[in-house]
Amino acid sequence: MTAEGAAEGASHFRKCDAPNIMKQQLIPARETRVEIRVVNSRFIATAAPVFSVDEAKAFVSRVKREFADASHNVPVYVIGHGASIVAHSRDDGEPSGTAGRPALAVLRGSGLGDVAVVVTRYFGGTKLGTGGLVRAYGDAVRAVLDVLPRAAKVPTHTVLVVMAYSFFERARLLVAVHHGLIQDQDFAADVTLTARFGVEHFLAFRAALQEMSGGTIEVEVIETNEATIMPVDVIK
């Protein structure tokens, strides 16, 4: 892709696509686990990114094997975003409607997609009652969502930059300042840096790099992807 084509694409995504993707396609950045206690019972909520029903089922099976001695392993998941989703919940032996349904309600209210949560319960000897179970399973999902790092599907450019060693450290700083992620570094006669940027940040990075180098460094776009998973703390 030429620099002009990349610039045109960046302008289009910045004006039209990127804000919507950032808002509507949040997903978990990585698997996360939290434990809460309610009366004498332990509730362990494990959340993870999943991108298909098969992946969600595999994740649920893995957690159930890990906690095979638990009283219950309640699974919920949401695949997709917006109006086009597949949602699932199951009570796994708890009274009907007291576990899976409230857990799924909290998950769907989070705005996340492509996410699965398993709430594992170790019964502590004291019954919680219907209302207590509803609150406990909902609170367990809220607890893991509170600490779950977010990512988003955003349009990105992967770029290649070849430079003299004298520019390397300043170029690395510019990548960070403009919300990029370094993918690779190759040290030969010159330094070759491969980095990935949200499309909306690409033009500013390129301009800053050219200003820093007096126009001597070119940026080559080697790949464009309209739905790359990027951590929210990088792309915001």
C-alpha positions as CSV (number, residue, x, y, z in Angstrom):
1,M,0.0,0.0,0.0
2,T,1.3,3.5,-0.8
3,A,1.7,6.2,1.8
4,E,-1.1,8.1,0.0
5,G,-3.4,5.1,0.2
6,A,-2.6,4.6,3.8
7,A,-3.4,8.3,4.5
8,E,-6.7,8.0,2.7
9,G,-7.6,4.9,4.6
10,A,-6.6,6.5,7.9
11,S,-8.7,9.6,7.2
12,H,-11.8,7.4,6.4
13,F,-11.5,5.2,9.5
14,R,-10.8,8.2,11.7
15,K,-13.9,10.0,10.6
16,C,-16.3,7.1,10.3
17,D,-15.3,3.7,11.7
18,A,-12.8,3.9,14.6
19,P,-15.1,5.5,17.2
20,N,-17.9,3.0,16.6
21,I,-15.5,0.1,16.8
22,M,-14.0,1.4,20.0
23,K,-17.4,1.8,21.5
24,Q,-19.2,-1.3,20.4
25,Q,-16.5,-4.1,20.2
26,L,-14.9,-4.2,23.6
27,I,-13.6,-7.7,24.5
28,P,-11.5,-9.1,27.4
29,A,-7.8,-8.6,26.9
30,R,-6.9,-11.8,28.7
31,E,-8.2,-14.4,31.1
32,T,-8.9,-13.1,34.6
33,R,-10.0,-14.7,37.8
34,V,-11.6,-13.3,41.1
35,E,-12.9,-15.0,44.2
36,I,-15.6,-13.6,46.6
37,R,-17.1,-15.2,49.7
38,V,-20.8,-15.0,50.5
39,V,-21.7,-16.3,53.9
40,N,-19.6,-19.5,53.9
41,S,-19.6,-20.3,50.2
42,R,-16.7,-19.5,47.8
43,F,-17.6,-18.1,44.4
44,I,-14.7,-18.1,41.9
45,A,-15.4,-16.2,38.7
46,T,-13.1,-16.9,35.7
47,A,-13.5,-14.7,32.6
48,A,-11.8,-15.1,29.2
49,P,-12.0,-13.9,25.6
50,V,-13.7,-16.4,23.2
51,F,-14.5,-15.9,19.6
52,S,-16.9,-18.7,18.8
53,V,-19.3,-21.0,20.5
54,D,-16.8,-23.9,20.2
55,E,-14.1,-21.8,21.9
56,A,-16.6,-20.9,24.7
57,K,-17.5,-24.5,25.2
58,A,-13.8,-25.5,25.3
59,F,-13.1,-22.8,27.9
60,V,-16.1,-23.9,30.1
61,S,-14.9,-27.5,29.9
62,R,-11.4,-26.5,30.9
63,V,-12.6,-24.6,34.0
64,K,-15.0,-27.4,35.0
65,R,-12.1,-29.9,34.8
66,E,-9.9,-27.6,36.9
67,F,-12.7,-27.3,39.6
68,A,-14.1,-30.8,39.2
69,D,-14.7,-31.0,43.0
70,A,-16.8,-27.8,43.1
71,S,-20.5,-27.8,44.0
72,H,-21.4,-26.0,40.8
73,N,-19.7,-24.5,37.7
74,V,-22.1,-22.0,36.2
75,P,-21.3,-21.0,32.6
76,V,-22.3,-17.9,30.7
77,Y,-21.1,-16.4,27.5
78,V,-21.8,-13.8,24.8
79,I,-20.3,-14.3,21.3
80,G,-20.4,-11.3,19.0
81,H,-21.5,-7.7,19.5
82,G,-24.6,-5.6,19.3
83,A,-27.7,-7.2,17.8
84,S,-25.7,-10.1,16.3
85,I,-24.8,-12.2,19.3
86,V,-25.1,-15.7,20.7
87,A,-25.8,-15.7,24.4
88,H,-25.9,-18.8,26.7
89,S,-26.3,-19.5,30.4
90,R,-26.9,-22.6,32.5
91,D,-27.7,-23.1,36.2
92,D,-25.6,-26.3,36.6
93,G,-27.7,-27.7,39.3
94,E,-28.6,-24.5,41.2
95,P,-32.4,-23.8,41.5
96,S,-33.7,-22.7,38.1
97,G,-33.1,-19.0,37.3
98,T,-30.9,-18.3,40.3
99,A,-27.4,-18.7,38.8
100,G,-27.0,-18.6,35.0
101,R,-29.7,-16.0,34.3
102,P,-28.5,-13.3,36.8
103,A,-24.9,-14.0,35.8
104,L,-25.7,-13.5,32.1
105,A,-27.7,-10.3,32.8
106,V,-24.6,-8.8,34.4
107,L,-22.4,-9.9,31.6
108,R,-24.7,-8.6,28.9
109,G,-24.9,-5.3,30.7
110,S,-21.2,-4.8,30.6
111,G,-21.0,-4.0,26.9
112,L,-18.5,-6.7,26.3
113,G,-18.7,-9.3,23.5
114,D,-16.7,-12.4,22.7
115,V,-16.5,-13.2,26.4
116,A,-17.2,-16.2,28.6
117,V,-17.4,-16.4,32.4
118,V,-17.6,-19.5,34.6
119,V,-18.7,-18.9,38.2
120,T,-17.5,-21.8,40.4
121,R,-19.2,-22.3,43.7
122,Y,-17.9,-24.3,46.7
123,F,-20.9,-24.7,49.0
124,G,-20.1,-23.6,52.6
125,G,-22.9,-25.3,54.4
126,T,-25.3,-22.4,54.7
127,K,-28.1,-22.1,52.1
128,L,-28.4,-18.7,50.6
129,G,-32.0,-18.9,49.4
130,T,-33.2,-17.8,46.0
131,G,-32.5,-14.1,46.4
132,G,-29.1,-14.8,48.0
133,L,-28.1,-17.0,45.1
134,V,-29.2,-14.4,42.5
135,R,-27.2,-11.7,44.2
136,A,-24.1,-13.9,44.8
137,Y,-23.8,-15.1,41.1
138,G,-24.4,-11.5,39.9
139,D,-21.9,-10.1,42.3
140,A,-19.3,-12.7,41.3
141,V,-19.5,-11.7,37.6
142,R,-19.4,-8.0,38.6
143,A,-16.3,-8.7,40.7
144,V,-14.4,-10.2,37.8
145,L,-15.6,-7.6,35.3
146,D,-14.3,-4.9,37.7
147,V,-10.7,-6.0,37.2
148,L,-10.9,-7.5,33.7
149,P,-8.6,-5.6,31.3
150,R,-10.4,-4.6,28.1
151,A,-9.3,-4.7,24.5
152,A,-11.0,-3.6,21.4
153,K,-11.2,-4.6,17.7
154,V,-9.9,-1.6,15.8
155,P,-8.6,-1.0,12.3
156,T,-4.8,-1.0,12.3
157,H,-1.8,-0.5,10.1
158,T,1.3,-2.6,10.6
159,V,4.3,-0.5,9.5
160,L,8.0,-1.0,8.7
161,V,10.5,1.7,9.5
162,V,14.2,1.5,8.6
163,M,16.5,4.0,10.3
164,A,20.0,4.7,11.4
165,Y,20.9,3.7,15.0
166,S,21.0,7.4,16.0
167,F,17.2,7.6,15.5
168,F,16.3,4.3,17.2
169,E,15.5,5.4,20.8
170,R,13.6,8.5,19.7
171,A,11.6,6.4,17.3
172,R,10.7,3.9,20.0
173,L,9.4,6.8,22.2
174,L,7.3,8.1,19.3
175,V,5.7,4.7,18.9
176,A,4.7,4.7,22.5
177,V,3.5,8.4,22.4
178,H,1.3,7.6,19.4
179,H,-0.3,4.5,20.9
180,G,1.6,1.9,18.9
181,L,2.9,-1.5,19.8
182,I,6.3,-2.7,18.6
183,Q,6.1,-6.1,17.0
184,D,9.7,-6.7,16.0
185,Q,13.2,-5.1,16.0
186,D,16.0,-6.1,13.7
187,F,19.6,-4.8,14.2
188,A,21.8,-5.0,11.1
189,A,23.5,-2.2,9.2
190,D,20.4,-0.1,10.0
191,V,17.6,-0.8,12.5
192,T,14.4,-2.1,11.1
193,L,11.4,-1.6,13.4
194,T,8.0,-3.2,12.9
195,A,5.1,-1.6,14.8
196,R,1.3,-1.7,14.8
197,F,-0.9,1.4,15.2
198,G,-4.6,2.1,15.3
199,V,-5.4,3.7,12.0
200,E,-6.6,6.9,13.7
201,H,-3.0,7.3,15.2
202,F,-1.0,6.4,12.1
203,L,-0.8,9.8,10.4
204,A,0.3,11.6,13.5
205,F,3.1,9.1,14.1
206,R,4.3,9.3,10.5
207,A,4.3,13.1,10.7
208,A,6.2,13.1,14.0
209,L,8.7,10.6,12.7
210,Q,9.4,12.7,9.6
211,E,9.7,15.9,11.7
212,M,12.1,14.2,14.1
213,S,14.3,12.8,11.2
214,G,14.1,15.9,9.0
215,G,12.2,13.9,6.4
216,T,14.8,11.2,6.0
217,I,12.8,8.3,7.4
218,E,10.0,6.8,5.4
219,V,7.2,4.6,6.9
220,E,6.0,1.6,4.9
221,V,2.5,0.2,5.6
222,I,2.9,-3.6,5.2
223,E,-0.5,-4.7,6.4
224,T,-3.9,-3.2,7.1
225,N,-6.4,-5.1,9.3
226,E,-9.9,-3.7,10.0
227,A,-10.4,-5.8,13.2
228,T,-7.2,-6.1,15.2
229,I,-7.4,-6.8,18.9
230,M,-5.6,-4.0,20.7
231,P,-5.5,-3.3,24.5
232,V,-7.7,-0.3,25.4
233,D,-5.0,1.3,27.5
234,V,-2.8,1.4,24.3
235,I,-5.3,2.7,21.8
236,K,-7.3,5.2,23.9
